[in-house]
Amino acid sequence: MTIRPLPRYLVQRYHGWHATTYADNSAWYRRLADEGQRPRAMVISCCDSRVHVTSIFGADTGEFFIHRNIANLVPPYAPDGEQHGTSAAVEYAVRELHVSHLIVMGHSQCGGIAGCHAMCSGQAPELDEATSFVGRWMDILRPGYERVAGLPPEEQIPALEQVAVRVSLENLLTFPFIAAAVEARELSLHGLLHDIRNGQLTMIGEDGHFVPV
């Protein structure tokens, strides 16, 4: 196995960060190291490099427990003894860190959502292959495709981006410890959608529709 050194531009950026941002906030970083993390919220967002959760909320280090995956999806509760990265992150946030808010944040122009739409509409047979990690992950959203299939073609993918947030929230409530925490009012769930082009953020309001934040 051959491991290469970091690219030079990343090394330079690290040294710049350490000499400025870290140096200016070193006491805070030492406190985080000594006292541990106490995030108030967990954010489940997409891996997409255009989605920068901490920048969107102006958050400091230690404020958010963030888990990123393809298309910000949460699978249903499945205690089958297998390896479940997203479920493990959710379990740790709720049971160990005792976060008060659990946020699912989708975004526009999501490649994972577009891939799921293509797969479910028969336009991406390669994603239907058993060997496709992306395809099998996007199976989580396959039932959601049925909710948008009857819409005009140009509306289906944007609608599916919203449905992905809803499906993840629905699946979160299949976890007994999450349902119990929500029932006890110790945890609240939130659904957000970030528009990359215009920077707008919408949320699922009390009436169940996405409304501006």
KAPE-V669985 format. One record per residue. OMEGA is omega in whole degrees, -180 to 180 (* if undefined). D_LAST is the distance of its C-alpha to the last C-alpha in whole Angstrom. Layout:
[[OMEGA D_LAST] [OMEGA D_LAST]]
//
This chain:
[[-180 48] [178 47] [-178 44] [175 44] [177 43] [173 39] [-175 39] [-177 40] [177 36] [176 35] [-180 37] [179 37] [178 33] [-179 34] [176 37] [177 34] [-176 32] [-178 34] [-177 36] [-176 33] [-180 29] [-178 31] [-179 34] [-176 32] [-174 30] [180 33] [179 33] [179 30] [178 31] [178 34] [177 32] [180 30] [-175 33] [-173 35] [-179 33] [-178 31] [176 27] [-179 25] [179 21] [-175 19] [169 17] [176 18] [174 16] [-177 18] [-178 17] [176 19] [-174 22] [-176 21] [-180 22] [-179 19] [-175 17] [-171 17] [-176 15] [178 16] [-179 16] [-177 12] [-178 12] [-173 15] [175 17] [174 20] [179 23] [-177 23] [-175 20] [168 19] [-170 21] [173 20] [-179 22] [175 22] [179 24] [174 24] [175 21] [-177 19] [172 21] [178 23] [175 26] [176 28] [-177 29] [-179 33] [-174 35] [179 38] [178 39] [-178 38] [-176 35] [-175 32] [-179 30] [180 26] [178 27] [179 29] [179 26] [180 24] [-179 28] [-179 28] [-175 24] [-172 25] [-177 28] [-179 29] [178 26] [177 25] [-179 21] [-176 19] [177 16] [-172 16] [170 14] [-177 14] [174 13] [-180 14] [179 14] [178 16] [-179 19] [180 20] [179 24] [179 24] [178 23] [178 25] [178 28] [179 27] [179 27] [-180 30] [-176 32] [180 31] [175 32] [-178 36] [-179 35] [-178 35] [-180 38] [178 38] [176 35] [178 37] [-180 39] [-177 40] [-179 40] [178 36] [179 34] [-179 31] [-179 32] [176 33] [-179 29] [173 28] [177 30] [-176 27] [-177 25] [177 28] [180 28] [179 24] [-179 26] [-179 28] [-176 25] [-173 24] [-178 28] [-179 28] [173 26] [-174 27] [-176 27] [-179 25] [-171 22] [-177 23] [175 22] [178 18] [-180 18] [175 20] [176 17] [-179 15] [179 18] [177 19] [-179 16] [-180 17] [179 20] [178 20] [177 18] [-180 21] [177 23] [-178 22] [173 23] [176 27] [-175 27] [-178 29] [175 28] [178 25] [-180 25] [180 27] [177 25] [180 22] [180 25] [-178 26] [175 22] [-177 23] [175 20] [180 17] [-178 15] [177 12] [-178 11] [175 9] [-177 10] [176 10] [-176 12] [-174 15] [-176 16] [176 14] [-177 11] [178 8] [175 6] [-178 5] [174 6] [-178 9] [-177 9] [178 12] [178 14] [180 14] [176 12] [-179 9] [180 6] [176 4] [* 0]]
//
